[in-house]
Each structure stands twice: as C-alpha cells, then as structure tokens.
Amino acid sequence: MALRGPKVWLWRWRRNPLKRRADKVEAWVVLGVWMLTVFVGVLAGMAVSRSVEDGLARERVEWRPLVARLAERAPGTASENGSVSRAEHVWAEARWTAADGSSHSGQVRVLAGSQAGSPITVWTDREGHQVTRPVTESQSRVRASLIGGVAGVCAALLPLAGGRAVRRRLERRRMAQWDAEWSRFGPMWGRTTG
C-alpha cells in the first residue's frame, strides 16, 4: 500500500500535472462505487421493508381470534388474592374449532390453576392453525424499517466490497508501474554529467 499524506477533500478531482490516467480511473471508480452502493442499499432496503410490511399487513387481515376451551385443568394453583403476575402463567392444552369446522388443539399460556373448559382466546390462520397475535400497524412499521435497514446495509456491502477489490487491483498496478519506472530511472541518479 502506498504512503498517504494528510487528508485533502476531493483531491481526486483537482487539476494536477502529475495526475496519471490511473488516478483518473480510480477517481471514477470511487465515485461509481459510492453511487452504486447508495443506490443498491436504498433500493434493497426499501424493497425488503415494503415486502415485510405487506406480509405483516396480510397477517393482520387473515389471522383471526377464536375462542378455545382448555382441554384439562392448568397445572399450578390460582393466586389467593386475585392478583396476577407473569410467574403464574403456565402452558396448557386447548382445543378449538376452525371456521371450516375442523378440530384443532395446541398449547396456550393461561393462568395457573385454570379449570378445564375455561374459554381462552387463540389466534389462527385461514386453515385454523394456531399462530401468534399479529403485530399492530406501528409495530409493523418499526419491524419493517429495521429489517429493511439491515437488508439495505447487507446489500450495499456487495458493491462496496467489489469497489475495494477494484481499487486494490488498481493500486497494485500503479505500484508495479512505479517499480518499472524506478528501475529504469534509478540507475541514472548515480551518474554525473560531464
């Protein structure tokens, strides 16, 4: 790698009689890579974000709550004073009938000590299979933005890595040219004119 001096902004675009063709090519490569990186990152991020948000909106439309009944008494005992804490929720088997009339069962979180036959709300998809509660619109926007941002950054790394590889190759080529020039002119420095 070449030695670098102090940072000078936009040095690649300044006029300089010592600027070679390789320097001009590198300037255009850097500009193109940055433009492509931003374009790919934004485009991929927006596409993934839109896709995630559409999928979550579809879930909000398709997933429905149903009333299920506990198939058995929930393990544990109910709180005596009526207060409910997170530690008092346990998993228990519940059964429900889907809109198409098919019977389904699954594990649900209920209060400890709940009686068999107690009504419990479960969320189901179109086929009646148990799913989680769909996210709200605001949660959907946040989730889609985060996933889209990560996807955009990951997609932008590809042209950025390609640009770094091209710049490394240009740098090696420039160093090889300098070596060739030094080997040609270096021996002349020891001569005296006479």
C-alpha positions as CSV (number, residue, x, y, z in Angstrom):
1,M,0.0,0.0,0.0
2,A,1.2,3.5,-0.8
3,L,2.2,6.0,1.8
4,R,-0.5,8.6,2.3
5,G,-0.2,12.2,3.2
6,P,-2.7,14.4,5.0
7,K,-6.4,14.1,4.0
8,V,-7.4,16.6,1.3
9,W,-11.0,16.7,0.3
10,L,-11.9,15.9,-3.4
11,W,-8.2,15.5,-4.3
12,R,-9.1,13.1,-7.0
13,W,-11.0,15.8,-8.9
14,R,-8.4,18.6,-8.6
15,R,-6.2,19.5,-11.6
16,N,-2.7,18.3,-11.2
17,P,0.0,18.0,-13.8
18,L,1.3,14.8,-12.1
19,K,-2.1,13.1,-12.2
20,R,-1.9,10.0,-14.3
21,R,-4.5,8.1,-16.2
22,A,-4.7,5.5,-13.4
23,D,-5.6,8.3,-10.9
24,K,-8.4,9.5,-13.1
25,V,-9.7,5.9,-13.5
26,E,-9.6,5.4,-9.7
27,A,-11.5,8.7,-9.2
28,W,-14.3,7.5,-11.4
29,V,-14.3,4.0,-9.9
30,V,-14.6,5.5,-6.4
31,L,-17.5,7.8,-7.5
32,G,-19.2,5.0,-9.3
33,V,-18.9,2.6,-6.4
34,W,-20.2,5.0,-3.9
35,M,-23.2,5.9,-6.1
36,L,-23.9,2.2,-6.8
37,T,-23.5,1.4,-3.1
38,V,-26.1,4.0,-2.0
39,F,-28.4,3.1,-4.9
40,V,-28.3,-0.7,-4.2
41,G,-28.6,-0.2,-0.4
42,V,-31.6,2.2,-0.6
43,L,-33.3,0.1,-3.3
44,A,-32.8,-3.2,-1.4
45,G,-33.8,-1.7,1.9
46,M,-37.0,-0.2,0.5
47,A,-37.9,-3.4,-1.3
48,V,-37.4,-5.6,1.7
49,S,-39.1,-3.1,4.0
50,R,-42.2,-3.0,1.7
51,S,-42.3,-6.8,1.5
52,V,-42.1,-7.2,5.2
53,E,-44.8,-4.6,5.8
54,D,-47.1,-6.1,3.2
55,G,-46.6,-9.6,4.8
56,L,-47.4,-8.3,8.2
57,A,-50.5,-6.4,6.9
58,R,-51.7,-9.6,5.2
59,E,-51.3,-11.4,8.6
60,R,-53.4,-8.7,10.3
61,V,-56.1,-9.3,7.7
62,E,-56.0,-13.1,7.6
63,W,-55.4,-14.1,11.2
64,R,-58.4,-14.2,13.4
65,P,-59.0,-14.7,17.1
66,L,-61.1,-17.7,18.1
67,V,-62.4,-18.9,21.5
68,A,-60.8,-22.1,22.5
69,R,-61.6,-24.2,25.6
70,L,-59.0,-25.7,27.9
71,A,-58.8,-29.4,27.5
72,E,-57.5,-30.0,31.0
73,R,-57.0,-28.2,34.2
74,A,-53.9,-25.9,34.0
75,P,-51.1,-27.0,36.3
76,G,-50.4,-25.0,39.5
77,T,-52.7,-23.1,41.8
78,A,-54.5,-19.8,41.3
79,S,-53.5,-16.8,43.3
80,E,-55.5,-16.4,46.5
81,N,-55.8,-12.6,46.5
82,G,-56.7,-12.4,42.8
83,S,-53.6,-10.6,41.7
84,V,-52.0,-11.9,38.5
85,S,-48.2,-11.9,37.9
86,R,-46.2,-13.3,35.0
87,A,-44.9,-16.2,37.1
88,E,-48.4,-17.5,37.5
89,H,-48.9,-18.2,33.8
90,V,-48.4,-21.8,32.6
91,W,-48.7,-23.8,29.4
92,A,-51.9,-25.9,29.0
93,E,-53.6,-27.8,26.2
94,A,-56.6,-26.1,24.5
95,R,-59.0,-27.2,21.7
96,W,-60.9,-25.1,19.2
97,T,-62.9,-25.5,16.0
98,A,-61.8,-23.6,12.9
99,A,-64.2,-21.7,10.6
100,D,-64.2,-24.7,8.2
101,G,-65.4,-27.0,11.1
102,S,-62.1,-28.8,11.6
103,S,-61.0,-29.5,15.1
104,H,-57.5,-28.3,16.3
105,S,-55.6,-28.3,19.5
106,G,-52.4,-26.6,20.8
107,Q,-50.5,-25.2,23.8
108,V,-51.6,-21.8,25.2
109,R,-50.4,-19.7,28.1
110,V,-53.1,-19.5,30.8
111,L,-53.3,-18.6,34.5
112,A,-52.1,-21.3,36.8
113,G,-55.0,-23.4,38.1
114,S,-57.5,-22.5,35.3
115,Q,-60.3,-25.0,35.1
116,A,-60.9,-27.4,32.2
117,G,-63.4,-25.9,29.7
118,S,-62.3,-22.3,30.5
119,P,-62.5,-20.0,27.4
120,I,-59.2,-18.8,26.0
121,T,-58.6,-16.6,23.0
122,V,-56.3,-18.1,20.4
123,W,-55.2,-16.6,17.1
124,T,-55.5,-18.8,14.0
125,D,-54.6,-18.6,10.3
126,R,-57.0,-19.4,7.4
127,E,-56.6,-23.1,8.0
128,G,-57.3,-22.8,11.7
129,H,-53.7,-23.5,12.8
130,Q,-52.5,-21.6,15.9
131,V,-50.4,-18.5,15.2
132,T,-49.1,-15.7,17.3
133,R,-51.1,-12.5,17.7
134,P,-50.4,-10.3,14.6
135,V,-48.4,-7.1,15.2
136,T,-50.0,-3.7,15.2
137,E,-49.5,-1.2,12.3
138,S,-47.0,0.8,14.3
139,Q,-45.1,-2.3,15.3
140,S,-45.2,-3.5,11.7
141,R,-43.6,-0.2,10.5
142,V,-40.8,-0.4,13.1
143,R,-40.1,-4.1,12.3
144,A,-40.2,-3.5,8.5
145,S,-37.9,-0.5,8.9
146,L,-35.4,-2.4,11.0
147,I,-35.4,-5.4,8.7
148,G,-35.2,-3.2,5.6
149,G,-32.3,-1.2,7.1
150,V,-30.3,-4.4,7.8
151,A,-31.1,-5.8,4.3
152,G,-30.1,-2.4,2.7
153,V,-26.7,-2.4,4.6
154,C,-26.0,-6.0,3.7
155,A,-26.9,-5.4,0.0
156,A,-24.7,-2.3,-0.1
157,L,-21.7,-4.3,1.2
158,L,-21.6,-6.2,-2.1
159,P,-20.8,-3.2,-4.5
160,L,-18.6,-1.7,-1.7
161,A,-16.5,-4.9,-1.5
162,G,-16.3,-5.1,-5.3
163,G,-15.1,-1.5,-5.4
164,R,-12.5,-2.2,-2.8
165,A,-11.2,-5.1,-4.8
166,V,-11.0,-3.0,-8.0
167,R,-9.2,-0.2,-6.1
168,R,-6.7,-2.8,-4.6
169,R,-6.1,-4.0,-8.1
170,L,-5.5,-0.5,-9.4
171,E,-3.2,0.2,-6.5
172,R,-1.1,-2.9,-7.3
173,R,-1.0,-2.0,-10.9
174,R,0.1,1.6,-10.1
175,M,2.8,0.3,-7.7
176,A,4.1,-2.1,-10.5
177,Q,4.3,0.9,-12.9
178,W,6.2,2.9,-10.3
179,D,8.6,0.0,-9.8
180,A,9.2,-0.2,-13.5
181,E,9.8,3.5,-13.8
182,W,12.2,3.5,-10.8
183,S,14.2,0.6,-12.2
184,R,14.6,2.5,-15.4
185,F,15.5,5.9,-14.0
186,G,17.0,4.9,-10.6
187,P,20.5,3.9,-12.0
188,M,20.7,7.3,-13.8
189,W,20.9,9.1,-10.4
190,G,24.4,7.8,-9.7
191,R,25.8,9.3,-12.9
192,T,27.4,12.7,-13.2
193,T,27.1,14.8,-16.2
194,G,30.2,15.7,-17.7
